[in-house]
């Protein structure tokens, strides 16, 4: 009787249609957003992204130099961040995988306690997800987590936990007279110190990624009352030679 029930032609058609609907729904609910990440092919020669502050001192700048590399083991993107004084703050080496960008190495720079010179600190990347290439909805969380031992106290451990959540389309972004569609990610971060027990500082924010450009805007607020706030917007891109030229001018007081 059961076999006869499932052999009934109309029911077979109904089940087939239902399965097709499920497959189509799953396929349609996925969105490919890889074109909103940094344009790796265009970054083979390297390019500087200059971000201007929109909170507090608007003359504040952050510079990221992105350069892509093609190796036998895959495609990699290396980002080096410089502050307004053209000193290195961090370096992140990413692997561009089929599913998205994943951090392979991350170095932070802190002043040496004796000389005062900036020294690199190798971090331990525990969760590497930086940017997914396919998303479904705002329920997906993409985790980036690292820890390191600060120069001032190598017995201590500082950790960063960053959750990214896809929020859909963002506002149109304009650069050099051209307009770009964007997508948004919500941020939730926690920074802690092993010697301070359960004490953590939490932050929330948002990122915008523009199609064909990559990260064009980010803002963060830390502390229960928002004591620490910052926001940066991409204002220009240029070759590394220009950044070197600006650094030389700053050094000579021009």
C-alpha positions in Angstrom: 0.0 0.0 0.0 2.8 2.5 0.9 4.6 1.7 -2.4 1.4 2.3 -4.3 0.9 5.6 -2.5 4.3 6.9 -3.6 3.8 5.5 -7.1 0.7 7.7 -7.6 1.6 9.9 -10.6 0.3 13.2 -9.3 2.1 12.8 -6.0 5.4 12.0 -7.8 5.0 15.3 -9.7 4.2 17.2 -6.6 7.3 15.9 -4.8 9.5 16.6 -7.8 8.1 20.1 -7.9 8.6 20.6 -4.2 12.3 19.4 -4.4 12.9 21.7 -7.3 11.4 24.6 -5.4 13.7 23.9 -2.4 16.8 23.7 -4.6 15.9 26.9 -6.4 15.2 28.7 -3.2 18.6 27.7 -1.8 20.3 28.8 -5.0 18.5 32.2 -5.1 19.2 33.0 -1.5 22.9 32.9 -2.0 24.6 36.1 -3.2 28.0 36.2 -4.7 29.8 39.4 -3.4 33.4 38.8 -4.4 33.3 41.8 -6.8 32.9 44.0 -3.7 36.2 43.0 -2.2 39.5 44.5 -3.2 40.2 44.0 -7.0 43.1 41.6 -6.6 44.1 41.6 -10.3 44.4 45.4 -10.3 46.5 45.3 -7.2 49.3 43.3 -8.6 51.5 46.4 -9.0 50.2 47.7 -5.6 48.0 50.7 -4.7 47.6 52.9 -1.6 44.1 53.5 -0.2 44.0 56.8 1.8 41.2 57.0 4.4 40.2 60.4 6.0 38.8 60.7 9.5 35.2 61.8 9.8 35.3 62.0 13.6 37.3 64.5 15.6 40.4 65.6 13.8 39.4 65.4 10.1 43.0 65.9 9.0 43.8 62.5 10.4 44.7 59.9 7.8 45.2 56.2 7.6 46.9 54.6 4.6 46.7 51.0 3.5 49.0 49.8 0.8 47.6 46.7 -0.9 49.6 44.5 -3.2 48.6 41.1 -4.7 50.9 38.2 -5.4 50.3 35.1 -7.5 52.2 32.0 -6.2 52.1 28.3 -6.9 50.2 27.9 -3.7 47.5 30.4 -4.7 46.7 34.1 -4.8 47.6 36.4 -1.8 46.9 39.9 -0.8 49.2 41.8 1.6 47.9 44.9 3.3 50.3 47.3 5.1 48.8 50.1 7.3 50.6 53.4 7.8 49.5 56.1 10.2 49.4 59.9 9.5 53.2 60.0 10.3 53.8 57.3 7.7 54.8 54.7 10.3 53.7 51.1 9.9 51.0 50.0 12.3 50.2 46.5 11.0 50.6 44.0 8.2 48.1 41.4 7.2 48.7 38.7 4.7 45.6 37.1 3.2 44.9 34.2 1.0 42.2 34.6 -1.6 40.4 31.3 -1.6 37.3 30.2 -3.5 35.1 30.9 -0.4 36.6 34.2 0.5 39.6 36.0 2.0 41.3 34.3 4.9 44.1 35.8 7.0 47.3 33.7 6.9 49.6 36.1 9.0 49.2 39.3 10.9 51.8 41.5 12.4 51.3 44.4 14.8 53.9 47.1 15.5 54.5 48.5 19.0 57.4 50.6 20.3 60.2 48.8 22.0 60.4 49.5 25.7 64.2 50.3 25.5 64.8 52.0 22.2 61.3 53.3 21.5 61.5 52.1 17.9 58.6 50.2 16.4 59.1 46.5 16.3 56.9 43.8 14.6 54.9 41.4 16.8 53.7 38.2 15.2 50.2 37.4 16.2 48.5 34.0 16.3 45.5 33.9 14.0 42.9 31.6 15.5 39.9 32.3 13.2 40.9 33.7 9.8 37.7 34.8 8.1 38.1 38.4 6.7 35.6 38.5 3.9 33.1 35.9 2.5 32.5 35.7 -1.2 29.0 34.1 -0.8 26.4 35.2 1.7 22.8 34.1 2.4 21.4 36.6 4.9 22.1 38.7 8.0 22.1 35.6 10.2 25.6 34.5 9.0 28.5 35.4 11.3 32.1 35.6 10.0 34.7 35.3 12.7 38.2 36.9 12.8 40.2 36.2 16.0 43.8 36.7 16.9 46.0 37.1 20.0 49.5 38.3 20.7 52.0 39.1 23.5 52.6 42.8 23.8 56.2 44.2 23.9 55.6 45.8 27.3 54.7 42.5 29.0 55.5 39.4 26.9 53.9 37.2 29.6 50.5 38.8 29.0 48.2 38.0 26.1 46.0 40.5 24.3 43.2 39.2 22.1 40.9 40.6 19.5 37.6 39.0 18.4 35.8 40.5 15.5 32.4 39.3 14.2 31.2 40.5 10.8 27.6 40.2 9.8 26.3 40.8 6.3 23.6 43.5 6.2 22.8 43.8 2.5 23.1 46.7 0.2 24.6 50.0 1.4 24.4 53.6 0.2 26.0 54.6 -3.1 29.6 55.7 -2.8 31.3 58.4 -4.9 35.0 58.7 -5.6 36.6 60.9 -8.2 33.3 61.6 -9.8 32.4 58.0 -10.2 29.6 56.3 -8.3 29.8 52.7 -6.9 27.2 50.4 -5.4 28.1 49.1 -1.9 27.3 46.4 0.5 27.4 46.7 4.3 28.7 44.5 7.2 27.9 45.0 10.8 30.8 44.7 13.3 31.0 43.5 16.8 34.4 43.5 18.5 35.9 42.5 21.8 39.4 43.3 23.0 40.7 41.7 26.1 43.9 41.3 28.2 44.7 38.0 30.0 46.0 39.7 33.1 42.8 41.8 33.6 40.6 38.8 34.2 37.2 39.1 32.6 37.6 42.8 31.7 36.9 43.4 28.0 36.2 46.4 26.0 33.5 45.9 23.4 32.8 47.8 20.3 30.2 48.0 17.4 30.5 49.4 14.0 29.9 49.1 10.3 31.9 48.6 7.1 31.0 49.5 3.5 32.5 47.7 0.5 32.2 49.2 -3.0 32.0 47.1 -6.1 35.4 47.2 -7.9 37.1 49.1 -5.0 36.9 47.2 -1.7 36.6 48.8 1.7 35.5 52.4 1.3 34.1 53.3 4.8 34.3 52.0 8.3 33.2 53.3 11.7 33.5 51.9 15.3 32.4 52.8 18.7 33.9 51.3 21.9 32.8 51.5 25.5 29.4 51.4 27.1 28.9 55.2 26.6 30.8 55.4 23.3 33.9 57.0 24.8 36.0 55.9 21.8 34.6 56.7 18.4 36.2 56.8 15.0 35.1 56.7 11.3 37.1 56.8 8.1 36.1 57.2 4.5 38.2 56.4 1.4 39.2 59.8 -0.2 41.8 58.8 -2.8 44.0 56.0 -4.2 47.5 56.4 -5.6 50.8 54.5 -6.2 53.3 53.7 -3.5 55.7 56.3 -4.9 53.3 59.0 -4.0 53.1 57.9 -0.4 56.9 57.8 -0.3 57.0 61.3 -1.7 54.5 62.6 1.0 56.6 60.9 3.7 59.8 62.6 2.5 58.0 66.0 2.4 56.7 65.5 6.0 60.2 64.5 7.1 61.6 67.7 5.7 58.8 69.9 7.1 57.1 70.8 3.8 
